[in-house]
Amino acid sequence: MRPETGDALRTLALILGATLVTAAAAQPPAAAPAWAFDEVTLHNGARFQGLILKETPAATDFQVVVRKPGRPTTTLTTSFAAREVAGVKRLGDVDRAALQAKLAELDPRGEGERRQMEALELADAPWLDRPAGARRYASERFTLVSGASEDVTRRAAVRLEQIYAAFARFLPPRHAPEKPTTVLLAGRAEDFRRLLGRDAPAVLNAAVYDPAANRVVCGSDLREFDEQLTASRAKHKLGRARLDEYEAEVRVLFKASKPELERHVAGVQRERDRLREADRQNSLAFDRATRRLFATLYHEAFHSYLATSVYPPATPAEVRAGRGPGELPRWLNEGLAQVFETAVVEAGELRVGHADPERLERAQALFRAKPPSVAEMLRAGPEQYLAAHSGQKSDASRAYLVSWAVTFHLTFERRVLGTPEFTKYLEAVNTGGDPVTAFEAWVGQDVPAFEADLREAVLRLTPDGTPAPKKP
C-alpha cells in the first residue's frame, strides 16, 4: 500500500472508522518483581497491602492491590473506618511515587481488564460429551471450567479473581478450603440444563450453588453477541495490520520531509485512537450483555466462599466445643450476596459499597409505606428466600429486599461484621439461642430502636453508598 497523497490515509480511515471491535492487549512479563506497598492491619487480624489514597481522623481510603505469580494484578478501592484500624505501615515518598506510577500503568485508559484477560493461561478441559469442549482456569479459591466463548471465559476468570479479593476484604478467610470451588460456566441454555440434571430444582435465576459438590453452575446464552464480537475482533486485527503497514511506508517515503511525515503519522495515530474508542464501546456493550450473568455469578460465588472459607456449617455440638461459630443465618447470607452481586468493574477495578439504584429505590418505597419487621426477618427460615414459581416471587423479593437493607446498614454504616460481638451472635443462633435476643446483643440495642435507626438510614441512603445530609 503505497501512499501517493493524504487521500490514501483518508480512504483507509473510511475502511476502519465504522469498525466496532475488541482490542488485543500486550502480554505482560511472565515474572514480576516484588512491589513495595502501604499496609493496613485491622483489629480483627486482617492485613491489606496497597496504596493509601486519603487519611482523615475518621477513615482511611485505600486501594488494595493483590499480586499473585502468574495471575493478573487485581485492585479494590475501599475505606477503613478508624475504629477498624489497628496499625498502618506507610511507604516513603520515593516508594510511594513508584507504586503510583506502576498502578497508573496497569490501566491508563480503562484497558486494564483487557490486559488481564489476555495474560490468563487457559487449558483445555472436558465439557459434557466433548473431551476438549471447555477452557479451564485455576485459582487458589476457584477453578473455572467454561463452555462459553473465549471472551466471556477470560472476563469471568478476571472478575472472579476480583470478586474473591473483595470477599476477603469484608470477611477475611478463616479456613483453607479442602479444594477450590468449581465454577461451571455454560455458554448455552441447553448446556446449563444438562449440567443441572433432571432433578434440578425449578429456579428463577441463572446460577445455582451446590454445597455438597462445592460447585457453582452458571448459565449464559450469548451466541449472537459472541459471533458479532468475533467478527469485530477479526476486522480490528486487519485494521491494525494495515495501519502498521501504512506507517512503515510513510516513514520511508517522507523521511526527508519532517512536516509531511508528522502529518501522516498523526493521521495514523488518529485512526488508532478511533479503534481505541471502539474498544471502549465494545467493553460497554459487553458489560450490558453480561450484566445479569456476572451478577448471578458473584451472588453464588459468595455463597461458596462463605461456606468453604469463612463460616462453614457446624453442628450445635461442634459450636459449643469451640470448633467455629457455624454458618451465617440465611438472611445475612443472602443480604451479603446481594451486596456483592452488584459490584462494578470501573476502569479495570472492582468497586463495592455503593447502593444499587434500583434496589435502593424499592427499599425506600417499602420503608416509607410500611417499615418491615426486623424480628420477622431474623426468625424467617430458608423457605422465605425460595421462588420456585411466580406465586412465591413477591414474598421472596420482599425477603431479599429487607435482608439487603439490614445487611448494607450493618456492613457499611455500622461496620459490625467480624467483630467479637458478631461471633457471639453466630454462636448463639447456631446453638439454638433466640435469634432476636442474640441480634440485640450484637448490635447493642433492642429491635424497635434498631428498626427506627434502620428506617432513617435507608431513607437517607444515596446510590454512592453514603447518607444524604440531614435536613435542618
N, C-alpha and C positions, 0 to 999 in steps of 0.2 A: 504494500500500500504506500505509494509514493505521493506525498503531498505536493501539489503544484501551487495551490493558493490556500488562503484561510478558509475557502469554501469547503475544502475537504474535511476539515475538522467539524464544521457546522453540519455537514452531511452525516458524519459519524455520530454527532450529538443527537440527530433525529432518530437514528437507529437505536441509540442507547437510552434516550430520555424517557421513553414510555415503559421501560422495563422495570418491573417490581420484583425484586429478587432478594435472596438471602446471602449474606456475606460469608466468605470463608476467612477464618482468622489464622494468624500465625501461631505455630506451635511454640509454647514456652520451653525453656530448657528442661531437660529431664531431671536434673538435680538442682536444688536451690539452696543457697547458703542460709544460715540462721539469721533471723531478723531480731533486732532489739525492740522491746515493747514496754509501754507503761503497763503496770499491773494493779489490779484492784482485788482485794480479798474481802469477802463478806463474812459476817458473824456466823453464818451457817457453814463456813468452811470452804465454800466455792471460791475459786480463783480464776480471774479472767485476764487475758493478755490482749493488748490492742493499743488504741490511741485515745488519750483524754482529749475530748473536744471542748469541754467547758466545765469549770468548777465554780459552784456557789455554796454558801453555807447550807443550803437545803438539799442539793443534789450534785451528782457528777454525771455529766453526759459523756458517754463512752462508746467508741467504735470497737467492738470485739472483732478480733482477727483470728481465724483458725487456719493454720497451715499444716497439712499432713503430706509426708513424702509421696510423690506420685499422684496427688489429688489436687483438685482446684482449690485455690485460696478462696475462702468464704468470709464475708463480713456481716455484722449485725449491729445496727445502731440502737442503743438502749440508754436508760438513765437509772442510776443507782441512788436511792434516797440516802441521805446522810446517816440515818439510823441503821441502814443495812451494812454500811461500810466499816470494816474492822481495820483496814490499813490500805495505804496507797504507795506504790513504788513508782516514782516519776523518772522519765528519761532526761538526760541532759539536753541542752539546746542543739548540739550537733546531731545526736542520735534522733532527736525528735524531728528535725528537718529532713533527715534521711528517710525516716519512716513515712512522713507525709508525702515525700516525693515518690516512694515506692507504691503507696496506696493510690496516688493520683495516676500512676502508670497502669494500674490494674484496669481502670475504666475511664479514660479521659473523655469519651463521648458516649457513655452508656453502652459500650460494646463489650464490657467485661464478661457478661454471661455467655456471649458467643465464644469468646476466647476459652472460657472454662469448658464449654461444651466440646470444642474442638480438641482440647487437651485430654479428654477422657480416654481411657483404654477400655474398649469393649471386646468381649469374646463371644463366639458363637455358643448357643445353648439350645437344647431340645425344646420344642413347643408343641404340645398336643401330639399329633401324629407325624410331626415333621422333625427329623433328627437335628437340623440346624435352622429351625424356623424362627429363632429368637436371638436377641442380643443380651448379654449379661454384664452387669457392673457390680463389683463387690466393694463394700464399705465396712467399717467397723460395726455399725449399728444395723445395717440392712444390706440385702442382696437384691438388686433389681433384675428381674428377668422379664424382658419386654418383647411382645409380638407386634408392637406398634411401629410406626415409621422411625427412621434414624433420627430425625429432628425431635420428635416427641420423646423418644427414648433418652437422648442426650440431655434434653432440657429437664426431663423428670429426674434424672440422676443428679444434676447440679442442684435443682431445687430441693430435692430430698436431703442432700448434704446441708443445705442452708437451713431447712426447717428443723433438722435434728440439732443443729447448733443453737437454734432459737429455743427448742425444748430444754436443752441443757442450761441455757441462761436462766430460765424461770424455775425449773425444777431439776437441779443437778442430779446426775445418775447416782444411785445409792448401791446398785448391784451391777455386776458384769453379767450380761445375759449368757445363757448356755450356748446360744448360737444367734447370729443376726436374724432379724425378721426378714422373711422372704416377701418381696413385693412383686406380684404378678400383674403386669400391665397389658391388658388386651387392646389391640388396635381395631377390633371389630366386635360388634354387639354379639354376634353368634359365638365368638371365642369366649367372651365373658360368660355367657350362659353355660357353655361346655365346661369351663373351669369350675364354676359353682356346682355343677352336677344336678341330677334330677331332684335331689332332696333339698335343694337350696331354698331358703325362705323367700317369700314374696316381699321384696323391699322396694322402696321408692327412690333410693339413692343408687349411684353407680359405683359403689365400692363397699366391700364387706371385710371386716377383720375377724379372722378365725383364731381365737386364743389357743385352742387345742393344738392347732398346727403351727401357731406363731407365724401366720401369713396374712397379708393383705391382698385381696383380689380387686383390681380396679379396671373399669371398662371405659373405652372411648370408641368413637366411630367417626374418624376424621379422614376417611379415604379421599373425598373430593378435595378437601383442603390440602392433603398431602400431595396429591397429584399436581395441584397448582404450584405448590411450594417447590417441588422437584423441577418442574418446568422453568420456574423463575430462577432457580439456582443455576441451571444449565445456561440460561441466557446471560446471567451475571458473569459466569466464568468466561464465556465467549467475549463479553464486553470488556472485561479486564484485560484479556489477552490482546484484543485489538488496540486498546489504549496503550498498553506496554509497547506493542509493535510500532504504533504511530509515534510515540515519544522517542523511541530509539532512532527512528528515521529522521525526525526533525532535528534531533541533536547533531546528526551527521550533516544534514542538509544546510542548516543555518549556524554552524559552529563559528563561521566568520562574521556573523551579524547578531550581536548580543540582543538588540531590541527585538528583532524578529524571533529569535529563539525564545526569549522570555514571553513574548506574546503567545506563541504556540504552546509552550509548556503550561502557561497559565490556563489556556483553554482545556488542555488535558486534565489539569487539576480540577477545573470546574466540573468536568464530567465525572471525575472520581467522587467529588463531593455530592454530585447528584445521585450517584449509586449509593453513597453512604446514607443519604436521606431515604433512599428506597429501602435500605437495610432497616432503618429505624421504623419505617412504616410497616415493614414485614413483621418486625417484633411486636408492634402494637396489634396487628392483625392476628398474630399467633396467640397473644395474650387473650384477645377477645374470644377466639375459637376454643381455647383450652381452659378458660377461667373456671368453669364448673368442674372440669377434670381435676385440676390441681387443688381446688377447694376440698373435694371429697377425698383426694389422696392425702392431703395434710391432716384432715379430720381423723381418718382411720389410722394413719401412721402414728398420730399422737396416742391413740388408744393402745397401740402395740408398744410404744415407748414406755408408757406408764406401767403396763403390765409386766414388761421384761426387765426394765432398768431402774425404776423408781419405787413403785408401790405394788409389788406382785401380790396376788391373793394369798391370804394366810387364814388358817382356822382360828377360832377363838382361843384354843389351847396354845397354838403357836404364838399368838399375840401376847397372851398372859406370860408365856415363857421368855418373852423378850426377843423373839426372832423376827421382829419387824412389826410395824403398826397395821399392816394389812392394806387392802386396796382402797381407793377413793370411793366415796359414795357415788351413786350414778349421777346425781345432779351436778356434782362438781366435775366428774369425768367428762360429761357431755358439755358442760359450760366451758371448760378449758379447751376442748376440741373445737368448739365454735370460735373461740378467740383465735386459735391458730389457723383455722381454715380460711380466714380472710387475710392472712399475711400477704404482703405486697412486695413484689420484686420491683425495685425502683433504681434505675441506673446501675443494674447489676448487683444490687444489695437488697437483702430481705429485711423488711421492716414489720414489726408487730407493735401492738399497743394503741393503734387507732381504733375507733369505733366504726364498724361497718355502717355506712349511712342508712341503708335500707333497714337493717336490723334495729338500729337505734331509733329510727322513726316509728317503727312498730312498737318498740318497747315504751317509748314516751307516750304513745297513744294509749297503750294498756295501762300505764301508771296514772295517767290523767283520768281515765274513765273509771277504773276500779282497781286500786292497788292490789296486787296478788298477795296471797298468804304465804309468807316465807316458811311458817311452820308446816303448812301443807306440802310445800316443795321438799322440805327436809325429810318428811315421812313417806314421800312417794316411792313406789317401787319401780323396777325396770320397765314394767308394762306401760308406764306413763310415757315412755320415750319410744314406743314402738308405733309404727304407722304402716301396718301391713295392708290396709286398704283405705280408700278415701274417707270412709266414715270415721276413722280414727285420726285422720290427719290434723284436724283443727285442734284437738286436745293435745296431740303430740307437739304441734307447733307452739302452743301456749307454754307447755312444759319446758321446751327448749329455750323459748324466749326469756322466761323467768330465770332459768338456770344461767343463761348467758349474762343477764343483768347483774345478778348477785355475784357471779364469778368475776366479771370485769371489775366491779367495785372492790372486791376483796384483793384482786391481783394488782391493779394499777393505782388505786387510790389509797387503800389501807395497807397494801403490801404485807399481808399476814400469812401468805403461803410459805411453808418451810420453816416457820418459827417453832419453838418448843411447844407453844400452846396448840399449834396446828397438829403436831404429832400426838399430843394428848387427845385431841378431838378424834383423830382416826382410831386411836387405841380404844376409846370409849365406844364409838359406834360399831367397831368390829368385834367387840366382846359383849354385845347385847345392851349397851347403855342407851338411854333415851336420847335420840338424835337432837332434839330441841335443847335439852339441858346441856348437852355436850357442845352444841354450837354457841350457846350463850357464854359458856366458859371460854371458848376460843376467841370470840370477838369482843368480849368484855362488856357486854350489855344485853339486856333482855330483848326478846324478839320484837315486841312493839316499838321499842326505841330504835332498834336496828332498821325496822321497816320504814320508820319516818326518815331516818338518815338516808336510806337507800332511795326512797322516792325523790328526795331533794337532789341527790347525786345524779340519778338517771335523767331528771328533767333539766338539769344544768349541763349535762354532758354534751360535748360537741364532737363532730366526727374525727377531729385530730386526737381525741383521747383526753383532752383537758376540759375542766369545767368552765362554763361561761361565768363572767363576774356576777356576783350577787347584786340584785337591784337594790338601790337605796330605799 
